[in-house]
Amino acid sequence: MIKAVIFDLDGVIVSTDQLHYEAWKHIADQEGIHFDEKINHRLRGVSRMDSLNIILENANKKYNDSEKKSLAKTKNDYYVELLKQLSPKDMLPHVYDVLLKLKEKGIKIAIGSSSRNAKTILKYLNITNLFEAIADGTDIENSKPAPDVFLKAAAKLGVPYASCAVIEDATVGIEAAKKAGMLAIAVFDAKKSKQADYKLDDIRDLLSIV
């Protein structure tokens, strides 16, 4: 029996893909590195430093750890400024109603996101208080497809892993959910994953699963 649903944030509750793209493009242009939407797609569900390493595959020079940390900080500072544009109207369709109905059913809900800005995003969306637990990039060493963030979310909720469902838009997130021993529910791009237990065309269908 499912007692908790752990939501990925980016691409499930809100889409900040374009903001990430703009911030990474800012860095790539600054460094004279080719960066496009195809490369950006590889960054879905991936940590900040791993994303930077993917971008730097196209660089004409080698970057040391200090330089990489500086670039990652510059990207994040730029991205955080862009986040100020967000408001509740930016939530993806039907998400808010689904969150409320899950709570009405007594299902615990949590965030399981690799982003270190998850709490900031939730604040701008004005939905922080809806979640019993938030596990994000500040809580873990290994990002998806490692299961760490979902295991952390379940621990914060006090719910057994097998009683948790994860809803994800990235295939690496589905892989992480299965490694965590949780029900894996796919939306959007994650529906390509052969590991997904359910594939939803509409997030409202989640209510019939849990």
Buried (B, 14 or more C-beta within 10 A) or exposed (E): EBBBBBBBBBBBBBBBBEBBBBBBBBBBEEBEBEBEEEBBEEBBBBBBBBBBBBBBEBEEEEBEEEEBEEBBEBBBEBBBEBBEEBEEEBBBEBBBEBBEBBBEEEBBBBBBBBBBBBBBBBEBBEBBEBBBBBBBBEBBEEBBBBBBBBBBBBEBBEBEBEBBBBBBBBBBBBBBBBBBBBBBBBBBBBBEBEBBBBBBEEBBBBBEBB
